Amino acid sequence: MKSKLVTIAALVFIAIGLPVKAEDTRIKNRIFVVGMLARVDCAVRYQGYDPVLAKERIQEYVNENPHLKAAYIWGTTSDKAMEAVQALRPYHGFDCSGFILSEEKAGQLMLPYLK
């Protein structure tokens, strides 16, 4: 799944033509965080996962991967990030194992929410 998010990030970069590496990293991290939030949203809604426990697990993951901290803060405070998670909902399988849309379509779907 992580490699799929990286590919989606590459498609988004091509689509919007971002020239600066720092911007590329910021967008890539946001894509990853939105994907992670969408997967957790699915697990809470369809698999009965405890929302409090889910938030704790995400926080632990971010603590272990500090390069995601800024994207996580954006993802949990930005209306755009929450809209991106909502936009991905119809494309998440009920088993919450991944998205049921092409990487190109996911990139197009997420693009308006990433800046």
C-alpha positions as CSV (number, residue, x, y, z in Angstrom):
1,M,0.0,0.0,0.0
2,K,2.9,2.4,0.8
3,S,4.3,1.9,-2.7
4,K,0.8,2.7,-4.2
5,L,0.8,6.0,-2.2
6,V,4.2,6.8,-3.5
7,T,3.0,6.2,-7.1
8,I,0.0,8.4,-6.5
9,A,2.3,11.1,-5.1
10,A,4.4,10.9,-8.3
11,L,1.2,11.2,-10.5
12,V,0.1,14.3,-8.5
13,F,3.6,15.9,-8.8
14,I,3.4,15.4,-12.6
15,A,-0.1,16.7,-12.7
16,I,0.6,19.9,-10.9
17,G,4.2,20.3,-11.9
18,L,5.8,20.9,-8.5
19,P,9.5,21.9,-9.1
20,V,10.7,22.1,-5.5
21,K,11.8,19.0,-3.6
22,A,10.6,20.3,-0.2
23,E,7.2,20.8,-1.7
24,D,7.3,17.3,-3.2
25,T,8.1,15.8,0.2
26,R,5.3,17.8,1.9
27,I,2.7,16.7,-0.7
28,K,4.0,13.1,-0.5
29,N,3.7,13.1,3.3
30,R,0.2,14.6,3.1
31,I,-0.9,11.9,0.6
32,F,0.5,9.2,3.0
33,V,-1.3,10.7,6.0
34,V,-4.6,11.1,4.1
35,G,-4.3,7.4,3.1
36,M,-3.6,6.4,6.6
37,L,-6.5,8.4,8.0
38,A,-8.8,6.9,5.3
39,R,-7.7,3.4,6.2
40,V,-8.3,4.1,9.9
41,D,-11.7,5.7,9.1
42,C,-12.6,2.5,7.3
43,A,-11.5,0.3,10.1
44,V,-13.5,2.3,12.7
45,R,-16.6,2.4,10.5
46,Y,-16.7,-1.1,9.1
47,Q,-14.6,-3.3,11.4
48,G,-15.6,-1.8,14.8
49,Y,-12.1,-0.6,15.6
50,D,-12.1,1.6,18.7
51,P,-11.6,5.3,17.6
52,V,-9.6,6.2,20.7
53,L,-7.3,3.2,20.1
54,A,-7.0,4.1,16.4
55,K,-5.9,7.7,17.3
56,E,-3.3,6.3,19.8
57,R,-1.9,3.9,17.2
58,I,-1.6,6.7,14.6
59,Q,0.1,8.9,17.1
60,E,2.6,6.1,17.9
61,Y,3.3,5.7,14.2
62,V,3.9,9.4,13.8
63,N,6.2,9.5,16.8
64,E,8.2,6.7,15.2
65,N,8.2,8.6,11.9
66,P,8.8,12.2,12.8
67,H,9.0,13.3,9.2
68,L,5.2,12.8,9.1
69,K,4.5,15.1,12.0
70,A,3.7,18.3,10.0
71,A,1.6,16.3,7.6
72,Y,-0.2,14.6,10.5
73,I,-1.0,18.0,12.1
74,W,-2.3,19.2,8.8
75,G,-4.3,16.0,8.3
76,T,-6.0,16.3,11.7
77,T,-6.6,20.1,11.6
78,S,-7.3,20.9,8.0
79,D,-10.8,20.8,6.5
80,K,-9.2,19.9,3.2
81,A,-7.6,16.8,4.7
82,M,-10.9,15.7,6.2
83,E,-12.6,16.4,2.8
84,A,-9.9,14.2,1.1
85,V,-10.7,11.4,3.6
86,Q,-14.4,11.8,2.8
87,A,-13.7,11.7,-0.9
88,L,-11.8,8.4,-0.6
89,R,-14.6,6.7,1.4
90,P,-16.5,5.3,-1.6
91,Y,-13.3,3.8,-2.9
92,H,-12.2,1.8,0.1
93,G,-13.1,-1.9,0.2
94,F,-15.2,-3.1,3.1
95,D,-12.2,-5.2,4.3
96,C,-10.2,-2.0,4.6
97,S,-7.2,-3.5,2.9
98,G,-6.8,-0.9,0.2
99,F,-8.4,1.4,-2.2
100,I,-10.5,0.1,-5.1
101,L,-9.6,2.7,-7.7
102,S,-6.6,3.2,-9.9
103,E,-3.6,5.1,-8.8
104,E,-4.3,7.7,-11.5
105,K,-7.9,8.2,-10.3
106,A,-6.7,8.4,-6.7
107,G,-4.3,11.1,-7.7
108,Q,-6.9,13.1,-9.5
109,L,-9.3,12.7,-6.6
110,M,-6.8,13.9,-4.0
111,L,-5.2,16.7,-6.0
112,P,-7.7,19.5,-5.0
113,Y,-7.2,18.8,-1.3
114,L,-3.4,18.6,-1.0
115,K,-2.4,22.3,-1.0
